[in-house]
Amino acid sequence: MNLYILGVRHHGVGSARYVRDRLAELRPDLLLVEGPPELDEGLPLLASANLKPPVAMLAYNPDNPKQAVYYPFAEFSPEWQALQWATGAQVPIRMLDLPLTHSFGLKAEKGIDNQARTDSLLPLAETDGYTDSESWWERHVEQRYSKGEAAGHFEQVQQAMTLLRESAPDDPENELREAAMRGRVRQAQADGFLNVVVVCGAWHGPGLTSWKSTKKSDTERLKGLPKVPVKTTWIPWTYDRLGWQSGYGAGITSPGWYDHCWHHPTDTGVRWLTHVARLFRKNCMDTSTAHIIEGYRLAEALAALRNLPRPGLPELNEATQTVLCFGDGILLKLVEEELIVGRKMGRVPDETPKLPLQADFETLCRKLRLPQTAERKDYELDLRKELDLNRSRLLHRLTVLAVAWGRRGHARTKGTFKEVWTLRWEPELAIQLIEKAVFGNTVEEAATHYLLDRSRRSKLISELAGLMQEAIPAELFGAIEQLLARIGELATVSADVLELMQAFTPLVEVSRYGNVRKTDLTVINQLIEGLITRVCIGLPNACYGLDDASSANMLTQIRLVNEATRLLESESLRVLWLDTLMALLQKAEGLLMQTGSSGGLPPGIHPRIAGGLCRLLFDGQVLTEDATATAFGLALSPGHEPTYSAAWLEGFLTGNSLILLYDQTLWNLLYRWVANLPKDQFSEQLPILRRTFARFEPADRRQLGTKARQGITAPTGGTSGASVASFNPQRAGQTLGVMRELLGISSL
């Protein structure tokens, strides 16, 4: 049997041309291509016109789908050109490598497959003055393609690799793989093939020449290897994922450039720079023909200085940045994303073997007109329309399954009937979908069972409320009932008020979906009512004796619950909540009067919480302006330690600075308190004040700074600064007609 070994660099354009030429010369009766034998079952699809590169063979362990590997192919990949030639010539194809059933088994046992990869060609590159082997191989092998020299090229590659392997360290993984490869060659001889061509990574070439004499040692080396099940399928791939070191263990950083070189082998750079100019013009950047001419001249000059036959990508990039980008590296990033890497995405035939979950997902995508593209695409969904509602349902179900195809954005309206999604398909999403196939054969079934599986492993009400928040927009009614029962069960026995508060806000947000999605939320509303009642009962005791960190967390939760109660369409629950806050504030003031504040913070309710409560009650119109000013003045009075006053002030001012800008009485109280602090105490409280004011918007901080330079401001007609005497009822009445139109009501 005649054996011809064609050593290549994976995804090398020059290697692909040489492979195509050499196969046409040799006309083999069998083609062996580097890759695990499990890939053989997917080879018949090569004849399909709908298999468009870039694509990848995905191999995975069905018992553990996270154990997966991709074998990507681009149009310019030597392996792809070999496969296409053999398919067109009706030559049998087989893959040769260590079977994945063993590779996965070895990896599971943390064996030799976990070794770090080494740059085997680096010594050769360094001898020629290069710091990395990729650049050396690119310039001396891939860019020096000559028609009719394929035989000599592969002979020279084989000789170079033989010399390098003589001084290379032992590699157990490589020895296993090459033993399996030699076994596949011997099998080809046993099957009666006479003229066999092997296309493999250049490094493996010399290791296959001893196939006749190593049968015994190879059999011994491969004996007793662990086995796991393996399944394979074709999936679309993208150019930006060709950089992954997966499967063939080789990635490239400029697939868009390689694609250009493959389709335009004679281009010296003019056509490439023309593409760059078109890209800039498309993005509203002026680029003239003169820019292209001068850029090409600079690239040619750089190539001559570096003793290169013609400009390569580094020279064209430097010329682009200098001439077309005016030295701006940010513009070159655009070229990198759109042209050097590119956004091309492949396609696989409909008859590609798929799991039921994959098939259901693709059917839904076609029905809902949601194409899987590598480019980002924004969708603004109106949930009042049936198509958009179904799209939203699918995207939410994928989110439940942790398949992050779509990412939520912010709608321009405040209603719940609009959703904004950004979709971008990435190849790894396919394996994420396969991982969830154990939970069901349809997207709805898998999402329901996956959600329930997560709920059974959770013992926190807040986590279950978060799951409910995912289930409602996904309309997983099979899971909602069980989630509600689980939340109710835990809420009944839970004594952790903070945990109940953390669960309250997500459930209230969930209840807002009812009007748009026509969901019966009666049970959820009953659960919400029970939660807020339990929170109101337990909150006073839960706020007692907290330290700084715990009080800050508690105040955050109080604010979130307060905001959530404003969303509820229940006046009774809102009143219950505000009454609880008022009772808690009165308790805090009563404890302070009993204990005083000498010697630091008094025991009881933390002043940060007291200040926050005062602010919430003022915003909720429970406390009047005069009552708020009185509480403010008491908190900042000289009778309190500065530590207490600073903490109270931090709680009061958290979130909004407008009250200090427009309420002169409160401003004057704060100004006097700061002005009267002794120097040492001022330095002590300064970090708290800075932390508080740093949370305000920059424009508000500037206004407060201007106000501070003015000093004490005289109140004009009350604490709000608005003069009742200057109010003109007649002029105010003229605005009522416009207000009625804006609000859409008949009377004010």
C-alpha positions in Angstrom: 0.0 0.0 0.0 1.3 3.5 -0.9 0.9 6.0 1.9 1.2 9.8 1.3 1.3 12.1 4.3 0.3 15.7 3.8 1.3 17.7 6.8 -0.7 21.0 7.2 -1.4 23.8 9.6 -5.1 23.8 10.5 -6.9 26.6 8.8 -3.8 27.5 6.8 -4.7 29.0 3.4 -1.5 28.0 1.7 -1.7 24.5 3.1 -5.3 24.2 1.8 -4.1 25.1 -1.8 -1.3 22.6 -1.6 -3.6 19.8 -0.3 -6.1 20.4 -3.2 -3.3 20.3 -5.8 -1.6 17.2 -4.3 -4.9 15.3 -4.1 -5.6 16.1 -7.8 -2.1 14.7 -8.6 -2.3 11.5 -6.5 -6.0 10.5 -7.0 -6.1 8.3 -3.9 -8.6 5.5 -3.4 -9.0 6.4 0.3 -8.6 9.7 2.2 -7.7 9.7 5.9 -8.2 13.1 7.7 -7.1 13.9 11.2 -10.1 13.6 13.6 -11.6 11.1 15.9 -13.3 8.1 14.2 -16.7 9.1 15.8 -16.9 11.9 13.2 -17.3 9.4 10.4 -21.0 9.2 11.0 -21.4 12.9 10.0 -19.4 12.7 6.8 -22.3 11.8 4.5 -23.7 15.3 5.0 -20.7 16.7 3.2 -22.6 16.1 0.0 -25.4 18.4 1.0 -25.4 21.8 -0.7 -26.9 23.3 2.5 -23.7 22.5 4.5 -22.0 25.9 4.3 -18.8 26.7 6.2 -17.8 27.8 8.7 -19.3 24.8 10.4 -18.1 22.5 13.2 -18.5 18.9 14.2 -19.7 18.8 17.8 -18.8 15.7 19.8 -20.2 15.3 23.3 -20.8 12.8 26.0 -24.6 12.3 26.2 -24.3 11.4 29.9 -22.4 14.7 30.6 -22.9 17.2 27.7 -20.5 19.6 29.3 -17.8 17.2 28.2 -17.7 18.3 24.6 -15.3 19.3 21.9 -15.7 21.1 18.6 -13.9 20.4 15.3 -14.4 23.6 13.2 -13.9 23.9 9.5 -13.7 27.1 7.3 -13.7 27.1 3.6 -10.0 27.7 3.6 -9.2 24.9 6.1 -7.0 22.2 4.5 -9.2 19.5 6.0 -12.3 21.0 4.5 -10.7 21.2 1.1 -9.6 17.6 1.4 -13.1 16.5 2.4 -14.7 18.4 -0.4 -12.4 17.0 -3.0 -13.0 13.5 -1.8 -16.8 14.0 -1.7 -16.7 15.4 -5.3 -14.5 12.6 -6.5 -16.5 9.9 -4.7 -13.4 8.8 -2.7 -14.1 7.1 0.6 -13.2 9.2 3.7 -12.2 8.1 7.2 -11.1 10.0 10.2 -7.9 9.0 12.1 -7.1 9.9 15.6 -7.6 8.6 19.2 -11.3 7.8 19.5 -13.1 10.3 21.7 -14.6 7.5 23.7 -11.1 7.1 25.1 -10.1 10.9 25.1 -13.2 11.8 27.2 -12.5 8.9 29.5 -8.9 9.9 30.1 -10.0 13.5 30.7 -12.6 12.4 33.2 -9.8 10.6 35.1 -7.7 13.7 34.9 -5.0 11.9 33.0 -2.6 13.0 30.3 -5.2 14.9 28.3 -4.9 17.7 30.8 -1.3 18.6 29.8 -0.5 22.1 28.8 0.2 22.5 25.1 3.7 23.5 24.0 4.8 25.5 20.9 6.7 22.7 19.1 7.8 24.9 16.2 9.2 27.7 18.3 12.9 26.5 18.1 12.7 26.6 14.3 11.1 30.1 14.3 13.7 31.5 16.8 16.5 30.2 14.6 15.1 32.4 11.8 14.8 35.5 14.1 11.0 35.2 14.9 9.6 35.3 18.4 6.6 33.1 17.6 6.1 30.1 15.4 2.8 31.3 13.9 4.3 34.4 12.2 7.2 32.2 10.9 4.9 29.6 9.5 2.6 32.2 8.0 5.3 34.0 6.1 7.5 31.0 5.1 4.8 28.4 4.4 1.3 29.8 3.9 2.3 32.9 2.0 4.7 31.2 -0.4 2.3 29.0 -2.3 3.5 28.1 -5.8 1.4 26.2 -8.3 2.9 22.8 -9.2 5.2 22.5 -6.1 2.8 20.6 -3.8 4.9 17.4 -3.7 8.1 19.3 -2.8 6.3 21.4 -0.2 5.0 18.4 1.7 8.4 16.7 1.5 10.1 19.7 3.0 7.5 20.0 5.8 8.0 16.3 6.6 11.7 16.7 6.8 11.5 19.8 9.1 9.1 18.1 11.5 11.3 15.0 11.6 14.3 17.2 12.7 12.2 19.0 15.3 10.8 15.9 16.8 14.3 14.5 17.5 14.8 17.0 20.3 11.2 17.3 21.4 10.3 16.0 24.9 8.1 13.0 25.3 4.4 13.7 25.0 2.2 10.8 26.3 -1.0 12.3 24.8 0.6 12.6 21.4 2.0 9.1 21.6 -1.5 7.7 22.3 -3.0 9.7 19.4 -0.4 8.6 16.9 -0.7 5.0 18.0 -4.4 5.2 17.2 -3.6 6.9 13.9 -1.2 4.2 12.8 -3.9 1.7 13.7 -6.3 3.3 11.3 -3.6 3.2 8.5 -3.1 -0.5 9.1 -6.9 -1.0 9.0 -7.0 0.7 5.6 -4.4 -1.7 4.3 -6.3 -4.7 5.7 -9.4 -3.4 3.9 -7.6 -3.6 0.6 -6.9 0.1 -0.2 -3.7 0.6 -2.3 -3.3 4.4 -2.6 -4.0 6.2 0.6 -3.5 9.9 1.5 -3.4 11.2 5.1 -4.1 14.9 5.8 -3.0 15.7 9.3 -1.3 18.3 11.4 2.3 18.7 10.2 3.7 17.6 13.6 2.1 14.2 13.4 3.5 13.4 9.9 6.8 11.7 11.0 5.0 9.7 13.6 2.9 7.9 11.0 5.7 6.7 8.8 6.4 3.7 11.2 2.9 2.3 10.8 4.2 -1.1 9.5 6.5 -1.9 12.4 4.7 -0.6 15.5 1.6 -2.8 15.5 2.5 -4.7 18.7 3.6 -1.6 20.7 0.6 0.4 19.5 -1.8 -2.3 20.5 -0.2 -2.6 24.0 -0.3 1.2 24.4 -4.0 1.4 23.6 -5.1 -1.5 25.7 -7.4 -0.9 28.7 -8.2 2.7 28.0 -11.4 4.0 29.7 -14.5 4.4 27.6 -17.5 6.8 27.7 -20.4 7.2 25.2 -20.0 9.8 22.4 -22.5 11.5 20.1 -21.8 13.9 17.2 -23.6 16.4 15.1 -22.9 19.3 12.7 -23.5 22.8 14.1 -23.1 26.3 12.5 -19.8 28.0 13.4 -18.7 31.6 13.3 -15.4 33.3 12.3 -14.9 34.9 15.7 -15.0 31.3 17.2 -12.2 30.0 14.9 -9.8 31.4 17.5 -10.8 28.7 20.0 -8.2 26.1 20.7 -10.7 23.2 20.6 -10.6 19.9 18.8 -7.7 20.4 16.5 -6.0 22.4 19.2 -5.3 25.3 16.8 -7.0 28.6 16.5 -6.5 31.7 14.3 -7.0 35.3 15.1 -7.8 36.7 11.6 -10.3 34.4 9.8 -11.8 37.3 7.9 -8.3 38.0 6.4 -7.7 34.4 5.6 -11.1 34.2 3.8 -10.0 37.2 1.8 -6.7 35.6 0.9 -8.5 32.4 -0.1 -10.9 34.1 -2.5 -8.4 36.7 -3.8 -5.0 35.0 -3.9 -3.5 37.6 -6.2 -4.5 40.7 -4.2 -1.5 42.7 -3.1 -3.5 44.8 -0.7 -5.4 47.2 -2.9 -8.7 45.2 -2.8 -8.3 44.8 1.0 -7.8 48.5 1.6 -10.8 49.1 -0.7 -12.9 46.9 1.7 -11.6 49.0 4.6 -12.6 52.2 2.9 -16.1 50.9 2.2 -16.4 50.0 5.8 -15.4 53.5 7.0 -17.8 55.1 4.5 -20.6 52.8 5.7 -19.9 54.2 9.2 -20.0 57.8 8.0 -16.3 58.4 8.0 -14.9 60.2 5.0 -12.4 58.1 3.1 -11.2 59.0 -0.4 -9.5 57.1 -3.2 -6.3 59.0 -2.3 -6.4 57.4 1.2 -6.4 54.0 -0.4 -3.5 54.8 -2.8 -1.4 56.4 0.0 -2.2 53.5 2.3 -1.1 51.0 -0.2 2.1 52.8 -0.9 2.9 52.8 2.8 2.1 49.1 3.1 4.4 48.3 0.1 7.2 50.4 1.6 6.9 48.5 4.9 7.0 45.2 3.1 10.1 46.2 1.3 11.8 47.3 4.5 11.0 43.9 6.0 12.2 42.0 3.0 8.7 40.6 2.2 7.5 39.8 -1.3 4.3 41.7 -0.7 2.4 43.3 2.2 0.8 41.1 4.8 -1.8 41.8 7.3 0.6 43.6 9.8 1.8 45.9 7.1 -1.8 46.7 5.9 -2.9 47.3 9.5 -0.1 49.7 10.1 -0.9 51.5 6.9 -4.6 51.6 7.7 -4.0 53.1 11.1 -1.6 55.7 9.9 -3.3 56.9 6.7 -7.0 55.9 6.9 -7.4 56.2 10.7 -5.1 59.2 11.2 -3.3 57.3 13.9 -6.4 56.4 15.8 -6.2 52.8 17.1 -9.9 52.8 18.0 -10.9 53.0 14.3 -8.6 50.0 13.7 -10.7 48.0 16.2 -13.7 48.5 13.8 -11.6 47.0 11.0 -10.6 44.1 13.2 -14.2 43.3 14.2 -15.8 43.6 10.8 -13.0 42.5 8.4 -10.0 40.9 10.0 -12.2 38.6 12.2 -15.5 39.0 10.3 -19.1 38.1 11.2 -19.6 35.2 8.9 -21.7 32.3 10.2 -22.2 28.9 8.6 -25.3 26.8 7.9 -26.1 23.1 8.4 -28.8 21.1 6.6 -32.2 20.5 8.1 -31.6 16.7 8.0 -28.6 17.1 10.4 -29.2 14.7 13.4 -30.6 16.6 16.3 -32.0 15.9 19.7 -35.8 16.5 20.1 -35.1 19.6 22.1 -32.9 21.1 19.4 -35.5 20.2 16.7 -38.3 21.9 18.8 -36.2 25.0 19.3 -35.4 25.3 15.6 -39.1 24.8 14.7 -40.1 27.6 17.0 -37.4 29.9 15.6 -38.7 29.4 12.1 -42.3 29.8 13.2 -41.5 33.0 15.1 -39.2 34.4 12.5 -36.2 34.6 14.8 -33.1 33.7 12.7 -30.0 32.5 14.4 -27.4 35.0 13.2 -23.9 35.9 14.4 -24.7 39.6 14.2 -26.5 41.4 17.0 -30.1 42.1 16.2 -32.4 44.2 18.4 -36.1 43.4 18.8 -38.7 45.7 20.4 -41.6 43.4 21.3 -45.1 44.6 21.8 -46.7 42.0 24.1 -50.2 43.1 22.9 -49.4 41.4 19.6 -49.6 37.6 19.4 -46.3 37.2 17.4 -44.3 39.3 19.8 -45.9 37.7 22.9 -44.8 34.3 21.6 -41.3 35.5 20.9 -41.1 36.9 24.4 -42.3 33.6 25.8 -39.6 31.6 23.9 -36.8 34.0 24.9 -37.9 33.9 28.6 -38.0 30.1 28.5 -34.5 30.0 27.1 -33.4 32.4 29.9 -34.8 29.9 32.4 -32.8 27.2 30.7 -29.6 29.4 31.0 -29.3 29.5 27.2 -28.3 33.1 26.8 -29.3 33.8 23.2 -31.2 36.9 24.1 -30.3 39.7 26.6 -33.0 42.0 28.0 -32.7 45.7 27.4 -34.6 48.7 28.7 -37.8 49.7 26.9 -38.4 53.4 26.2 -41.9 53.1 27.8 -42.7 52.6 31.4 -45.5 50.1 30.7 -45.2 46.4 31.0 -46.4 45.7 27.4 -43.0 46.5 25.8 -39.8 44.4 25.9 -36.4 45.0 24.3 -34.2 42.1 23.4 -30.8 41.9 21.8 -30.1 38.5 20.1 -26.8 37.1 18.9 -26.3 33.4 18.2 -23.0 31.9 19.4 -22.0 28.3 18.7 -21.6 27.4 22.4 -25.3 27.9 22.8 -25.8 24.7 21.0 -24.1 22.7 23.7 -26.0 24.7 26.4 -29.2 23.5 24.7 -28.0 19.9 24.5 -27.1 20.0 28.2 -30.8 20.7 29.0 -32.1 17.9 26.8 -32.3 15.6 29.8 -35.1 17.8 31.2 -37.5 17.4 28.3 -38.1 17.1 24.5 -39.6 20.6 24.0 -38.5 24.0 25.2 -41.5 24.4 27.4 -41.1 20.9 29.0 -37.4 21.3 29.5 -37.8 24.8 31.0 -40.5 23.6 33.4 -38.6 20.6 34.7 -35.3 22.5 34.9 -37.0 25.3 37.0 -38.6 22.7 39.3 -35.3 20.9 39.7 -33.7 24.2 40.8 -36.6 24.9 43.2 -36.3 21.6 44.9 -32.6 22.3 45.7 -33.4 25.8 47.1 -34.3 26.5 50.7 -34.4 30.3 50.5 -37.6 32.2 49.9 -35.8 34.9 48.0 -34.3 32.4 45.5 -37.7 30.8 45.0 -39.2 34.3 44.4 -36.5 34.9 41.8 -37.5 31.6 40.1 -41.1 32.7 40.1 -40.0 36.0 38.5 -38.5 33.8 35.7 -41.5 31.5 35.4 -44.3 34.1 35.0 -43.0 35.8 31.8 -42.0 32.4 30.5 -45.6 31.2 31.1 -44.4 28.0 32.7 -47.8 27.3 34.4 -46.7 23.7 35.2 -44.0 25.1 37.5 -45.8 28.2 38.9 -48.3 26.3 41.1 -45.5 24.2 42.7 -43.3 27.2 43.2 -46.2 29.1 45.0 -46.8 26.1 47.2 -43.1 25.9 48.0 -42.8 29.6 48.8 -45.9 29.5 51.0 -44.5 26.5 52.8 -41.2 28.2 53.6 -42.8 31.5 54.4 -45.0 29.9 57.0 -42.1 28.6 59.0 -39.5 31.3 58.3 -38.7 33.7 61.1 -36.1 35.6 59.0 -37.8 39.0 58.2 -34.9 40.0 55.9 -35.5 36.8 53.9 -39.2 37.6 53.6 -38.4 41.2 52.5 -36.0 39.9 49.8 -38.8 37.7 48.4 -41.4 40.4 48.5 -40.0 42.7 45.8 -39.6 40.0 43.0 -43.2 38.7 43.7 -44.6 42.2 43.4 -42.8 42.7 40.1 -44.2 39.4 38.9 -47.7 40.5 39.7 -47.3 43.4 37.2 -47.3 40.9 34.3 -50.9 39.9 34.9 -52.6 42.6 32.7 -50.4 42.0 29.7 -50.0 38.2 29.8 -53.6 37.5 30.9 -52.2 35.4 33.8 -54.4 34.7 36.8 -52.3 36.0 39.7 -54.9 35.7 42.5 -52.7 33.2 44.4 -49.7 35.3 44.0 -51.5 38.4 45.3 -52.7 36.4 48.3 -49.1 35.3 48.9 -47.9 38.9 48.7 -50.5 40.0 51.2 -49.4 37.3 53.6 -45.7 38.2 53.2 -46.2 42.0 53.8 -48.2 41.2 56.9 -45.5 39.0 58.3 -42.9 41.6 57.4 -44.8 44.4 59.2 -45.2 42.2 62.3 -41.5 41.3 62.5 -39.8 44.4 61.2 -39.6 46.4 64.5 -37.7 43.6 66.3 -35.6 42.8 63.2 -34.3 46.4 63.2 -33.1 46.3 66.8 -29.4 46.1 67.7 -27.9 46.1 64.2 -24.3 47.1 63.4 -23.3 49.4 60.6 -23.2 46.8 57.8 -26.4 45.1 58.9 -28.2 48.4 59.2 -27.2 49.5 55.7 -28.5 46.2 54.3 -31.7 46.5 56.3 -32.3 50.0 55.1 -31.8 48.9 51.5 -34.4 46.2 51.9 -36.8 48.6 53.6 -36.5 51.0 50.6 -37.1 48.2 48.1 -40.2 47.0 50.0 -41.4 50.6 50.2 -41.0 51.0 46.4 -42.8 47.6 45.9 -45.7 48.7 48.0 -46.1 51.7 45.8 -46.6 49.4 42.8 -49.3 47.4 44.5 -52.9 48.3 43.7 -53.8 47.9 47.3 -54.3 51.0 49.5 -54.8 48.9 52.6 -51.4 47.2 52.3 -49.8 50.5 51.6 -51.3 52.0 54.7 -50.3 49.0 56.7 -46.7 49.4 55.6 -46.5 53.2 56.3 -48.1 52.7 59.7 -45.4 50.1 60.4 -42.6 52.5 59.4 -44.2 55.3 61.5 -44.3 53.0 64.6 -40.7 52.0 64.0 -39.6 55.6 63.8 -41.4 56.5 67.0 -39.8 53.5 68.7 -36.4 54.7 67.5 -37.0 58.2 68.9 -38.4 56.7 72.1 -35.3 54.5 72.7 -33.1 57.5 72.0 -34.8 59.6 74.6 -34.5 56.8 77.1 -30.8 56.1 76.6 -29.3 59.3 75.3 -26.4 59.3 72.9 -23.3 59.8 74.9 -20.4 57.5 74.2 -21.1 56.8 70.5 -24.1 55.1 68.9 -26.9 54.3 71.4 -28.3 50.8 71.7 -31.5 50.1 69.9 -32.4 51.0 66.3 -29.5 52.3 64.3 -29.6 56.0 63.4 -29.1 55.2 59.7 -32.4 53.3 59.8 -34.1 56.1 61.7 -32.9 58.7 59.2 -34.1 56.5 56.3 -37.5 56.0 57.9 -37.9 59.7 58.3 -37.2 60.3 54.7 -39.5 57.6 53.4 -42.4 58.9 55.6 -41.7 62.4 54.4 -41.7 61.2 50.7 -44.9 59.2 51.4 -46.6 62.4 52.8 -47.1 60.8 56.2 -44.8 63.3 57.9 -45.4 67.0 57.2 -42.6 69.4 56.3 -42.7 70.9 59.8 -42.5 67.4 61.4 -39.7 66.4 59.2 -37.8 69.6 59.9 -38.3 69.0 63.6 -36.9 65.4 63.4 -34.0 66.7 61.2 -33.2 69.4 63.8 -33.3 66.9 66.7 -31.0 64.4 64.9 -28.4 67.2 64.2 -28.8 68.9 67.6 -25.6 69.5 69.7 -26.9 67.1 72.3 -26.1 64.1 70.1 -22.7 62.6 69.3 -21.5 63.5 65.8 -21.3 59.8 65.0 -25.1 59.5 65.6 -25.9 62.6 63.6 -23.7 61.6 60.6 -25.3 58.1 60.5 -28.8 59.6 60.7 -28.0 62.1 58.0 -26.6 59.3 55.7 -29.8 57.4 56.1 -32.0 60.4 55.4 -30.1 61.6 52.3 -29.5 58.3 50.7 -31.0 58.3 47.2 -31.9 61.9 46.5 -30.4 65.3 47.0 -33.3 67.4 45.8 -34.6 67.9 49.3 -31.5 69.8 50.3 -31.6 71.9 47.2 -35.2 73.1 47.6 -36.0 72.9 51.4 -34.2 75.8 53.0 -35.0 74.9 56.5 -33.4 71.5 56.3 -30.4 73.0 54.4 -29.8 75.5 57.1 -30.0 72.9 59.8 -27.4 70.8 58.0 -25.2 73.8 57.3 -25.2 74.9 61.0 -24.4 71.3 62.2 -21.4 71.0 59.9 -20.2 74.5 60.7 -20.4 73.9 64.5 -18.5 70.6 64.4 -15.1 70.8 66.3 -12.1 70.3 64.0 -11.3 66.8 65.2 -14.9 65.6 65.0 -15.3 67.2 61.6 -12.3 65.1 60.3 -13.8 62.0 61.9 -17.2 62.5 60.2 -15.9 63.7 56.9 -15.7 60.2 55.3 -19.3 59.6 56.1 -20.4 62.9 54.6 -18.3 62.4 51.5 -19.7 58.9 51.1 -23.2 60.3 51.3 -22.8 63.1 48.9 -20.8 61.0 46.5 -24.0 59.1 45.6 -25.6 62.2 44.3 -25.6 63.1 40.6 -22.7 65.4 39.5 -25.0 68.2 38.6 -26.7 68.1 42.0 -23.3 68.1 43.8 -22.3 71.2 41.9 -25.5 73.0 42.9 -25.0 72.0 46.5 -21.4 73.3 46.3 -22.7 76.6 45.0 -25.3 76.7 47.8 -22.6 75.9 50.4 -20.6 78.9 49.4 -23.6 81.1 49.9 -24.0 79.9 53.5 -27.3 80.2 55.4 -30.3 80.7 53.2 -33.3 82.6 54.5 -36.5 80.5 54.3 -39.2 82.1 52.1 -42.6 81.3 53.5 -42.1 77.9 55.1 -39.8 75.0 55.0 -40.4 74.3 51.3 -39.2 77.7 50.2 -42.5 78.4 48.4 -44.3 81.6 49.3 -48.0 81.2 49.8 -48.5 85.0 49.6 -47.0 85.0 46.1 -49.4 82.3 44.8 -51.8 83.6 42.1 -54.9 81.3 41.8 -56.1 83.0 38.5 -52.8 82.3 36.7 -52.7 78.8 38.1 -56.2 78.1 36.8 -55.1 78.9 33.3 -53.0 75.7 33.3 -55.9 73.4 34.2 -57.1 72.9 30.6 -53.6 71.8 29.4 -53.2 69.5 32.4 -56.5 67.8 31.7 -55.3 67.1 28.1 -51.9 65.8 29.2 -53.5 63.5 31.8 -56.4 62.4 29.7 -59.0 63.2 32.3 -62.2 65.2 32.3 -61.6 67.2 35.5 -58.9 68.0 38.0 
